[in-house]
Amino acid sequence: MFAADKVAPVRMGSGLMTFETVPGWGLDGNGKSVLGPTHGGVVVDKAGNIY
């Protein structure tokens, strides 16, 4: 799968809390993120621990 591939939205949740994904949201024409740094940074150390 590539960023340029056509991907159908995914529906999740139920009732009033049902949402659909937006394929390609936040990506430029080359499939790269245009969001830049966010507050949700993730780091993995040498032992494989995720922070």
N, CA, C and O atoms as a Tripos MOL2 file, in Angstrom:
@<TRIPOS>MOLECULE
protein
  204   203    51     0     0
PROTEIN
NO_CHARGES

@<TRIPOS>ATOM
      1 N           0.8460   -1.1720    0.0000 N.3       1 MET1
      2 CA          0.0000    0.0000    0.0000 C.3       1 MET1
      3 C           0.8910    1.2350    0.0000 C.2       1 MET1
      4 O           1.8860    1.2910    0.7220 O.2       1 MET1
      5 N           0.5340    2.2060   -0.8000 N.am      2 PHE2
      6 CA          1.2660    3.4560   -0.8930 C.3       2 PHE2
      7 C           0.3290    4.6120   -0.5920 C.2       2 PHE2
      8 O          -0.8880    4.4750   -0.7170 O.2       2 PHE2
      9 N           0.8840    5.7430   -0.2000 N.am      3 ALA3
     10 CA          0.0580    6.9070    0.1330 C.3       3 ALA3
     11 C          -0.8100    7.3330   -1.0460 C.2       3 ALA3
     12 O          -1.9050    7.8600   -0.8530 O.2       3 ALA3
     13 N          -0.3270    7.1070   -2.2650 N.am      4 ALA4
     14 CA         -1.0830    7.5220   -3.4510 C.3       4 ALA4
     15 C          -2.2090    6.5550   -3.8040 C.2       4 ALA4
     16 O          -3.0710    6.8810   -4.6200 O.2       4 ALA4
     17 N          -2.2070    5.3590   -3.1930 N.am      5 ASP5
     18 CA         -3.2590    4.3780   -3.4720 C.3       5 ASP5
     19 C          -4.6100    4.9010   -3.0180 C.2       5 ASP5
     20 O          -4.7080    5.6100   -2.0170 O.2       5 ASP5
     21 N          -5.6450    4.5490   -3.7560 N.am      6 LYS6
     22 CA         -7.0040    4.9020   -3.3500 C.3       6 LYS6
     23 C          -7.4200    3.9600   -2.2230 C.2       6 LYS6
     24 O          -7.4010    2.7400   -2.3850 O.2       6 LYS6
     25 N          -7.7900    4.5280   -1.0970 N.am      7 VAL7
     26 CA         -8.1640    3.7500    0.0780 C.3       7 VAL7
     27 C          -9.5460    4.1870    0.5090 C.2       7 VAL7
     28 O          -9.8270    5.3820    0.6010 O.2       7 VAL7
     29 N         -10.4040    3.2250    0.7730 N.am      8 ALA8
     30 CA        -11.7590    3.5420    1.2210 C.3       8 ALA8
     31 C         -11.7340    3.9830    2.6820 C.2       8 ALA8
     32 O         -10.9290    3.4760    3.4630 O.2       8 ALA8
     33 N         -12.6020    4.9200    3.0620 N.am      9 PRO9
     34 CA        -12.6950    5.3090    4.4680 C.3       9 PRO9
     35 C         -13.1220    4.1200    5.3190 C.2       9 PRO9
     36 O         -13.7840    3.2020    4.8370 O.2       9 PRO9
     37 N         -12.7410    4.1500    6.5710 N.am     10 VAL10
     38 CA        -13.1190    3.1060    7.5210 C.3      10 VAL10
     39 C         -14.1010    3.7150    8.5030 C.2      10 VAL10
     40 O         -13.8290    4.7720    9.0730 O.2      10 VAL10
     41 N         -15.2400    3.0680    8.7090 N.am     11 ARG11
     42 CA        -16.2370    3.5400    9.6740 C.3      11 ARG11
     43 C         -16.0220    2.7850   10.9780 C.2      11 ARG11
     44 O         -15.8570    1.5650   10.9820 O.2      11 ARG11
     45 N         -16.0240    3.5200   12.0800 N.am     12 MET12
     46 CA        -15.8360    2.8940   13.3880 C.3      12 MET12
     47 C         -16.7420    3.5530   14.4130 C.2      12 MET12
     48 O         -17.2080    4.6760   14.2230 O.2      12 MET12
     49 N         -16.9810    2.8400   15.4940 N.am     13 GLY13
     50 CA        -17.8480    3.3430   16.5420 C.3      13 GLY13
     51 C         -19.2680    2.8700   16.3460 C.2      13 GLY13
     52 O         -19.5290    1.9630   15.5560 O.2      13 GLY13
     53 N         -20.1940    3.4930   17.0750 N.am     14 SER14
     54 CA        -21.6100    3.1390   16.9370 C.3      14 SER14
     55 C         -22.4770    4.3070   17.3860 C.2      14 SER14
     56 O         -22.0500    5.1600   18.1650 O.2      14 SER14
     57 N         -23.6940    4.3250   16.8790 N.am     15 GLY15
     58 CA        -24.6430    5.3690   17.2500 C.3      15 GLY15
     59 C         -24.1160    6.7610   16.9660 C.2      15 GLY15
     60 O         -23.5670    7.0270   15.8970 O.2      15 GLY15
     61 N         -24.2930    7.6580   17.9500 N.am     16 LEU16
     62 CA        -23.8290    9.0330   17.7960 C.3      16 LEU16
     63 C         -22.3080    9.1380   17.7420 C.2      16 LEU16
     64 O         -21.7690   10.1550   17.3060 O.2      16 LEU16
     65 N         -21.6280    8.1030   18.1770 N.am     17 MET17
     66 CA        -20.1630    8.1080   18.1970 C.3      17 MET17
     67 C         -19.6040    7.2850   17.0360 C.2      17 MET17
     68 O         -18.6520    6.5270   17.2180 O.2      17 MET17
     69 N         -20.1900    7.4280   15.8460 N.am     18 THR18
     70 CA        -19.7070    6.7560   14.6450 C.3      18 THR18
     71 C         -18.9150    7.7560   13.8170 C.2      18 THR18
     72 O         -19.3770    8.8670   13.5580 O.2      18 THR18
     73 N         -17.7340    7.3590   13.4120 N.am     19 PHE19
     74 CA        -16.8400    8.2420   12.6750 C.3      19 PHE19
     75 C         -16.2740    7.5150   11.4700 C.2      19 PHE19
     76 O         -16.2150    6.2850   11.4560 O.2      19 PHE19
     77 N         -15.8550    8.2680   10.4530 N.am     20 GLU20
     78 CA        -15.1730    7.7100    9.2940 C.3      20 GLU20
     79 C         -13.7950    8.3460    9.1830 C.2      20 GLU20
     80 O         -13.6310    9.5480    9.3870 O.2      20 GLU20
     81 N         -12.8110    7.5200    8.8560 N.am     21 THR21
     82 CA        -11.4790    8.0520    8.6050 C.3      21 THR21
     83 C         -11.4890    8.8320    7.2950 C.2      21 THR21
     84 O         -12.3820    8.6600    6.4670 O.2      21 THR21
     85 N         -10.5000    9.6810    7.1190 N.am     22 VAL22
     86 CA        -10.3420   10.4420    5.8790 C.3      22 VAL22
     87 C          -8.9890   10.0330    5.2920 C.2      22 VAL22
     88 O          -7.9590   10.5980    5.6600 O.2      22 VAL22
     89 N          -8.9850    9.0520    4.3820 N.am     23 PRO23
     90 CA         -7.7160    8.5840    3.8240 C.3      23 PRO23
     91 C          -6.9020    9.7370    3.2360 C.2      23 PRO23
     92 O          -7.4180   10.5610    2.4810 O.2      23 PRO23
     93 N          -5.6360    9.7730    3.5930 N.am     24 GLY24
     94 CA         -4.7430   10.8020    3.0760 C.3      24 GLY24
     95 C          -4.7550   12.1050    3.8430 C.2      24 GLY24
     96 O          -4.0030   13.0210    3.5130 O.2      24 GLY24
     97 N          -5.6020   12.2100    4.8710 N.am     25 TRP25
     98 CA         -5.6590   13.4530    5.6390 C.3      25 TRP25
     99 C          -4.2850   13.7320    6.2370 C.2      25 TRP25
    100 O          -3.6550   12.8380    6.8030 O.2      25 TRP25
    101 N          -3.8290   14.9590    6.1130 N.am     26 GLY26
    102 CA         -2.5500   15.3530    6.6910 C.3      26 GLY26
    103 C          -1.3460   15.0120    5.8280 C.2      26 GLY26
    104 O          -0.2090   15.2170    6.2540 O.2      26 GLY26
    105 N          -1.5720   14.4900    4.6150 N.am     27 LEU27
    106 CA         -0.4640   14.1390    3.7310 C.3      27 LEU27
    107 C          -0.4440   15.0670    2.5290 C.2      27 LEU27
    108 O          -1.4900   15.5030    2.0470 O.2      27 LEU27
    109 N           0.7640   15.3660    2.0480 N.am     28 ASP28
    110 CA          0.8660   16.1630    0.8280 C.3      28 ASP28
    111 C           0.7380   15.2450   -0.3870 C.2      28 ASP28
    112 O           0.4720   14.0530   -0.2330 O.2      28 ASP28
    113 N           0.9220   15.7770   -1.5720 N.am     29 GLY29
    114 CA          0.7780   15.0000   -2.7920 C.3      29 GLY29
    115 C           1.7740   13.8640   -2.9330 C.2      29 GLY29
    116 O           1.5570   12.9400   -3.7160 O.2      29 GLY29
    117 N           2.8760   13.9260   -2.1730 N.am     30 ASN30
    118 CA          3.8870   12.8680   -2.2080 C.3      30 ASN30
    119 C           3.7030   11.8560   -1.0900 C.2      30 ASN30
    120 O           4.5250   10.9540   -0.9320 O.2      30 ASN30
    121 N           2.6260   11.9920   -0.3050 N.am     31 GLY31
    122 CA          2.3720   11.0620    0.7850 C.3      31 GLY31
    123 C           3.1430   11.3600    2.0500 C.2      31 GLY31
    124 O           3.1970   10.5200    2.9490 O.2      31 GLY31
    125 N           3.7470   12.5440    2.1450 N.am     32 LYS32
    126 CA          4.4970   12.9220    3.3440 C.3      32 LYS32
    127 C           3.6280   13.7690    4.2560 C.2      32 LYS32
    128 O           2.7980   14.5510    3.7920 O.2      32 LYS32
    129 N           3.8250   13.6080    5.5630 N.am     33 SER33
    130 CA          3.0460   14.3650    6.5360 C.3      33 SER33
    131 C           3.3280   15.8550    6.4220 C.2      33 SER33
    132 O           4.4770   16.2720    6.2740 O.2      33 SER33
    133 N           2.2720   16.6490    6.4930 N.am     34 VAL34
    134 CA          2.4130   18.1030    6.4870 C.3      34 VAL34
    135 C           2.1360   18.6820    7.8740 C.2      34 VAL34
    136 O           2.0780   19.9010    8.0360 O.2      34 VAL34
    137 N           1.9660   17.8250    8.8630 N.am     35 LEU35
    138 CA          1.6050   18.2840   10.1990 C.3      35 LEU35
    139 C           2.7860   18.8250   10.9860 C.2      35 LEU35
    140 O           2.6010   19.6980   11.8340 O.2      35 LEU35
    141 N           3.9800   18.3420   10.7380 N.am     36 GLY36
    142 CA          5.1350   18.7780   11.5070 C.3      36 GLY36
    143 C           5.0910   18.2040   12.9150 C.2      36 GLY36
    144 O           4.3230   17.2780   13.1770 O.2      36 GLY36
    145 N           5.9000   18.7340   13.8250 N.am     37 PRO37
    146 CA          5.9460   18.2190   15.1870 C.3      37 PRO37
    147 C           4.6010   18.4210   15.9010 C.2      37 PRO37
    148 O           3.9260   19.4330   15.7130 O.2      37 PRO37
    149 N           4.2410   17.4550   16.7040 N.am     38 THR38
    150 CA          3.0200   17.5590   17.5060 C.3      38 THR38
    151 C           3.3450   17.2310   18.9590 C.2      38 THR38
    152 O           4.4660   16.8310   19.2740 O.2      38 THR38
    153 N           2.3790   17.3980   19.8300 N.am     39 HIS39
    154 CA          2.5930   17.1230   21.2500 C.3      39 HIS39
    155 C           2.6190   15.6330   21.5520 C.2      39 HIS39
    156 O           2.9330   15.2490   22.6780 O.2      39 HIS39
    157 N           2.3050   14.7940   20.6000 N.am     40 GLY40
    158 CA          2.2240   13.3470   20.8350 C.3      40 GLY40
    159 C           3.4850   12.6040   20.4580 C.2      40 GLY40
    160 O           3.4110   11.5270   19.8680 O.2      40 GLY40
    161 N           4.6450   13.1540   20.7850 N.am     41 GLY41
    162 CA          5.9040   12.5110   20.4270 C.3      41 GLY41
    163 C           6.0540   11.1430   21.0800 C.2      41 GLY41
    164 O           5.6340   10.9380   22.2190 O.2      41 GLY41
    165 N           6.6520   10.2190   20.3560 N.am     42 VAL42
    166 CA          6.8870    8.8670   20.8520 C.3      42 VAL42
    167 C           8.3640    8.5600   20.6760 C.2      42 VAL42
    168 O           8.9620    8.8860   19.6500 O.2      42 VAL42
    169 N           8.9520    7.9200   21.7020 N.am     43 VAL43
    170 CA         10.3550    7.5350   21.6470 C.3      43 VAL43
    171 C          10.4540    6.0710   22.0330 C.2      43 VAL43
    172 O           9.7700    5.6160   22.9510 O.2      43 VAL43
    173 N          11.3150    5.3270   21.3250 N.am     44 VAL44
    174 CA         11.5840    3.9270   21.6530 C.3      44 VAL44
    175 C          13.0570    3.8280   22.0150 C.2      44 VAL44
    176 O          13.9210    4.2180   21.2300 O.2      44 VAL44
    177 N          13.3500    3.2940   23.2290 N.am     45 ASP45
    178 CA         14.7450    3.1720   23.6410 C.3      45 ASP45
    179 C          15.3640    1.8810   23.1040 C.2      45 ASP45
    180 O          14.6850    1.0930   22.4470 O.2      45 ASP45
    181 N          16.6510    1.6650   23.3830 N.am     46 LYS46
    182 CA         17.3650    0.4930   22.8630 C.3      46 LYS46
    183 C          16.7550   -0.8240   23.3170 C.2      46 LYS46
    184 O          16.8720   -1.8340   22.6220 O.2      46 LYS46
    185 N          16.1070   -0.8220   24.4750 N.am     47 ALA47
    186 CA         15.4850   -2.0380   25.0020 C.3      47 ALA47
    187 C          14.0980   -2.2710   24.4280 C.2      47 ALA47
    188 O          13.4650   -3.2830   24.7300 O.2      47 ALA47
    189 N          13.6140   -1.3430   23.5990 N.am     48 GLY48
    190 CA         12.2900   -1.4970   23.0060 C.3      48 GLY48
    191 C          11.1660   -0.9010   23.8310 C.2      48 GLY48
    192 O           9.9940   -1.0730   23.4970 O.2      48 GLY48
    193 N          11.5090   -0.1950   24.9150 N.am     49 ASN49
    194 CA         10.4830    0.4600   25.7260 C.3      49 ASN49
    195 C           9.9600    1.6860   24.9930 C.2      49 ASN49
    196 O          10.7300    2.4410   24.3990 O.2      49 ASN49
    197 N           8.6550    1.8780   25.0390 N.am     50 ILE50
    198 CA          8.0200    2.9970   24.3510 C.3      50 ILE50
    199 C           7.6250    4.0530   25.3710 C.2      50 ILE50
    200 O           6.9980    3.7450   26.3840 O.2      50 ILE50
    201 N           7.9940    5.2960   25.0990 N.am     51 TYR51
    202 CA          7.6830    6.4100   25.9950 C.3      51 TYR51
    203 C           6.8780    7.4540   25.2710 C.2      51 TYR51
    204 O           6.5170    8.4740   25.8590 O.2      51 TYR51
@<TRIPOS>BOND
     1     1     2 1
     2     2     3 1
     3     3     4 2
     4     3     5 am
     5     5     6 1
     6     6     7 1
     7     7     8 2
     8     7     9 am
     9     9    10 1
    10    10    11 1
    11    11    12 2
    12    11    13 am
    13    13    14 1
    14    14    15 1
    15    15    16 2
    16    15    17 am
    17    17    18 1
    18    18    19 1
    19    19    20 2
    20    19    21 am
    21    21    22 1
    22    22    23 1
    23    23    24 2
    24    23    25 am
    25    25    26 1
    26    26    27 1
    27    27    28 2
    28    27    29 am
    29    29    30 1
    30    30    31 1
    31    31    32 2
    32    31    33 am
    33    33    34 1
    34    34    35 1
    35    35    36 2
    36    35    37 am
    37    37    38 1
    38    38    39 1
    39    39    40 2
    40    39    41 am
    41    41    42 1
    42    42    43 1
    43    43    44 2
    44    43    45 am
    45    45    46 1
    46    46    47 1
    47    47    48 2
    48    47    49 am
    49    49    50 1
    50    50    51 1
    51    51    52 2
    52    51    53 am
    53    53    54 1
    54    54    55 1
    55    55    56 2
    56    55    57 am
    57    57    58 1
    58    58    59 1
    59    59    60 2
    60    59    61 am
    61    61    62 1
    62    62    63 1
    63    63    64 2
    64    63    65 am
    65    65    66 1
    66    66    67 1
    67    67    68 2
    68    67    69 am
    69    69    70 1
    70    70    71 1
    71    71    72 2
    72    71    73 am
    73    73    74 1
    74    74    75 1
    75    75    76 2
    76    75    77 am
    77    77    78 1
    78    78    79 1
    79    79    80 2
    80    79    81 am
    81    81    82 1
    82    82    83 1
    83    83    84 2
    84    83    85 am
    85    85    86 1
    86    86    87 1
    87    87    88 2
    88    87    89 am
    89    89    90 1
    90    90    91 1
    91    91    92 2
    92    91    93 am
    93    93    94 1
    94    94    95 1
    95    95    96 2
    96    95    97 am
    97    97    98 1
    98    98    99 1
    99    99   100 2
   100    99   101 am
   101   101   102 1
   102   102   103 1
   103   103   104 2
   104   103   105 am
   105   105   106 1
   106   106   107 1
   107   107   108 2
   108   107   109 am
   109   109   110 1
   110   110   111 1
   111   111   112 2
   112   111   113 am
   113   113   114 1
   114   114   115 1
   115   115   116 2
   116   115   117 am
   117   117   118 1
   118   118   119 1
   119   119   120 2
   120   119   121 am
   121   121   122 1
   122   122   123 1
   123   123   124 2
   124   123   125 am
   125   125   126 1
   126   126   127 1
   127   127   128 2
   128   127   129 am
   129   129   130 1
   130   130   131 1
   131   131   132 2
   132   131   133 am
   133   133   134 1
   134   134   135 1
   135   135   136 2
   136   135   137 am
   137   137   138 1
   138   138   139 1
   139   139   140 2
   140   139   141 am
   141   141   142 1
   142   142   143 1
   143   143   144 2
   144   143   145 am
   145   145   146 1
   146   146   147 1
   147   147   148 2
   148   147   149 am
   149   149   150 1
   150   150   151 1
   151   151   152 2
   152   151   153 am
   153   153   154 1
   154   154   155 1
   155   155   156 2
   156   155   157 am
   157   157   158 1
   158   158   159 1
   159   159   160 2
   160   159   161 am
   161   161   162 1
   162   162   163 1
   163   163   164 2
   164   163   165 am
   165   165   166 1
   166   166   167 1
   167   167   168 2
   168   167   169 am
   169   169   170 1
   170   170   171 1
   171   171   172 2
   172   171   173 am
   173   173   174 1
   174   174   175 1
   175   175   176 2
   176   175   177 am
   177   177   178 1
   178   178   179 1
   179   179   180 2
   180   179   181 am
   181   181   182 1
   182   182   183 1
   183   183   184 2
   184   183   185 am
   185   185   186 1
   186   186   187 1
   187   187   188 2
   188   187   189 am
   189   189   190 1
   190   190   191 1
   191   191   192 2
   192   191   193 am
   193   193   194 1
   194   194   195 1
   195   195   196 2
   196   195   197 am
   197   197   198 1
   198   198   199 1
   199   199   200 2
   200   199   201 am
   201   201   202 1
   202   202   203 1
   203   203   204 2
@<TRIPOS>SUBSTRUCTURE
     1 MET1         2 RESIDUE 1 A MET
     2 PHE2         6 RESIDUE 1 A PHE
     3 ALA3        10 RESIDUE 1 A ALA
     4 ALA4        14 RESIDUE 1 A ALA
     5 ASP5        18 RESIDUE 1 A ASP
     6 LYS6        22 RESIDUE 1 A LYS
     7 VAL7        26 RESIDUE 1 A VAL
     8 ALA8        30 RESIDUE 1 A ALA
     9 PRO9        34 RESIDUE 1 A PRO
    10 VAL10       38 RESIDUE 1 A VAL
    11 ARG11       42 RESIDUE 1 A ARG
    12 MET12       46 RESIDUE 1 A MET
    13 GLY13       50 RESIDUE 1 A GLY
    14 SER14       54 RESIDUE 1 A SER
    15 GLY15       58 RESIDUE 1 A GLY
    16 LEU16       62 RESIDUE 1 A LEU
    17 MET17       66 RESIDUE 1 A MET
    18 THR18       70 RESIDUE 1 A THR
    19 PHE19       74 RESIDUE 1 A PHE
    20 GLU20       78 RESIDUE 1 A GLU
    21 THR21       82 RESIDUE 1 A THR
    22 VAL22       86 RESIDUE 1 A VAL
    23 PRO23       90 RESIDUE 1 A PRO
    24 GLY24       94 RESIDUE 1 A GLY
    25 TRP25       98 RESIDUE 1 A TRP
    26 GLY26      102 RESIDUE 1 A GLY
    27 LEU27      106 RESIDUE 1 A LEU
    28 ASP28      110 RESIDUE 1 A ASP
    29 GLY29      114 RESIDUE 1 A GLY
    30 ASN30      118 RESIDUE 1 A ASN
    31 GLY31      122 RESIDUE 1 A GLY
    32 LYS32      126 RESIDUE 1 A LYS
    33 SER33      130 RESIDUE 1 A SER
    34 VAL34      134 RESIDUE 1 A VAL
    35 LEU35      138 RESIDUE 1 A LEU
    36 GLY36      142 RESIDUE 1 A GLY
    37 PRO37      146 RESIDUE 1 A PRO
    38 THR38      150 RESIDUE 1 A THR
    39 HIS39      154 RESIDUE 1 A HIS
    40 GLY40      158 RESIDUE 1 A GLY
    41 GLY41      162 RESIDUE 1 A GLY
    42 VAL42      166 RESIDUE 1 A VAL
    43 VAL43      170 RESIDUE 1 A VAL
    44 VAL44      174 RESIDUE 1 A VAL
    45 ASP45      178 RESIDUE 1 A ASP
    46 LYS46      182 RESIDUE 1 A LYS
    47 ALA47      186 RESIDUE 1 A ALA
    48 GLY48      190 RESIDUE 1 A GLY
    49 ASN49      194 RESIDUE 1 A ASN
    50 ILE50      198 RESIDUE 1 A ILE
    51 TYR51      202 RESIDUE 1 A TYR
